[in-house]
Amino acid sequence: MTKPVKTREEMEREGWKESSLTVGQHLERTVEMYEELGFEVYLEEVDPKDCEECTACYQSGKEKLYRVYTKPLNLEPGRKRSA
């Protein structure tokens, strides 16, 4: 599921939308839910120190933090999904 890191601009051009920032079992449930709803999922490992959000819990637990991007499976590159 983890792929090479792309810039945010590249992700948006390809139709990806940032959906969440999460870890552990919640990450697994999030990925399963989006896949069941017909979305493709892209995971980007994130260093908690690089996040704007509070990540003290993630850092103390030494868990790998992931940014979750999603897009519908049938969305063509370059086409944006309506909000």
C-alpha positions as CSV (number, residue, x, y, z in Angstrom):
1,M,0.0,0.0,0.0
2,T,2.9,2.4,0.6
3,K,4.2,3.9,-2.6
4,P,7.0,6.4,-3.3
5,V,6.3,9.9,-1.9
6,K,4.7,12.4,-4.4
7,T,4.2,16.1,-3.9
8,R,0.8,17.3,-2.8
9,E,0.5,19.0,-6.3
10,E,1.1,15.7,-8.0
11,M,-1.5,14.0,-5.9
12,E,-4.1,16.6,-6.6
13,R,-3.4,16.5,-10.4
14,E,-4.0,12.7,-10.2
15,G,-7.3,13.2,-8.5
16,W,-6.2,12.2,-4.9
17,K,-7.8,13.9,-1.9
18,E,-6.2,13.8,1.6
19,S,-8.7,12.0,3.8
20,S,-7.0,11.5,7.2
21,L,-3.8,11.2,9.2
22,T,-3.8,8.1,11.4
23,V,-2.0,5.0,12.8
24,G,-2.4,1.4,13.8
25,Q,-5.7,-0.3,13.9
26,H,-7.6,2.9,13.0
27,L,-5.4,3.1,9.9
28,E,-6.4,-0.5,9.0
29,R,-10.1,0.2,9.5
30,T,-9.9,3.4,7.5
31,V,-8.3,1.7,4.6
32,E,-10.8,-1.1,4.6
33,M,-13.7,1.3,4.8
34,Y,-12.6,3.4,1.9
35,E,-11.8,0.3,-0.2
36,E,-15.3,-1.1,0.6
37,L,-16.8,2.2,-0.5
38,G,-15.0,1.9,-3.9
39,F,-12.0,4.2,-3.3
40,E,-8.4,3.6,-4.2
41,V,-6.1,4.3,-1.2
42,Y,-2.6,5.8,-1.2
43,L,-0.6,5.8,2.0
44,E,2.2,8.2,2.7
45,E,4.3,7.6,5.8
46,V,4.7,10.8,7.8
47,D,7.3,11.9,10.4
48,P,5.2,13.2,13.3
49,K,7.7,16.0,13.7
50,D,6.7,17.3,10.3
51,C,3.0,17.6,11.0
52,E,1.1,20.7,11.9
53,E,-1.3,18.8,14.1
54,C,-0.5,17.7,17.7
55,T,1.3,14.3,17.4
56,A,2.6,13.8,21.0
57,C,0.6,10.6,21.3
58,Y,2.1,9.2,18.1
59,Q,5.6,10.2,19.0
60,S,5.4,8.7,22.5
61,G,3.9,5.4,21.2
62,K,6.5,5.2,18.5
63,E,3.8,4.3,16.0
64,K,4.2,4.9,12.2
65,L,2.0,7.7,11.2
66,Y,0.3,7.7,7.7
67,R,-1.4,10.3,5.6
68,V,-4.3,8.6,3.8
69,Y,-5.2,9.8,0.3
70,T,-8.2,8.5,-1.5
71,K,-9.9,8.7,-5.0
72,P,-12.7,6.8,-6.6
73,L,-11.4,3.8,-8.6
74,N,-13.0,5.1,-11.8
75,L,-11.6,8.7,-11.6
76,E,-9.4,9.5,-14.6
77,P,-6.0,11.4,-14.0
78,G,-6.3,15.1,-14.3
79,R,-10.0,15.1,-13.5
80,K,-11.1,16.5,-10.1
81,R,-13.7,14.9,-7.9
82,S,-16.6,17.2,-6.9
83,A,-16.9,18.0,-3.2
